[in-house]
Amino acid sequence: MTSEEGRVHPDCRNASNPYHECSDYCFKVIAEAKARMPQNQSVFNQKTLYNAYKKRTKNVEVDLEEYNRMKEADPEFYREASSLQYGKAPKISEEKIDKMVKELKDRDAKRNSFSRRRRFHEEKDIDSINDRNEHFNKKIERAFGKYTLEIKNNLERGTALPD
């Protein structure tokens, strides 16, 4: 009767009930719920992080000959923490540094090309003192805007007050 015995599916909404045993109906409901779930639930799950890594490294060229030459030239190419050469980096060519800088700048330019939707319009007149007041003003405008339109127009023109 518990999930350890295998009679209750862990995703079942009645799983906390010790007397519940999942039936075909439960499995059908669970399958429908999973089908409705968005595919990319988390941007930081392992699959999406790996896909982002593959996308970033797609344009990186690996020169195996140079890699093998560097590995043969340095007896401790793969150093351990106890090595006396720990922390000493091999010489890296300016060309590779330039490639890395170019890739970082391209990624930064791509990130800056996206812009988030602005919460407010720059050209709109400010008629509120804070967010809560702005929300209240919107509600009032929806309810009474058609009745106060003439008064607002008169105030704008300066003809609201009698002579």
Summary of the structure (lengths in Angstrom):
residues: 163
radius of gyration: 32.1
end to end distance: 85.5
largest distance: 97.5
contacts: 249
relative contact order: 0.04
helix: 52%
strand: 0%
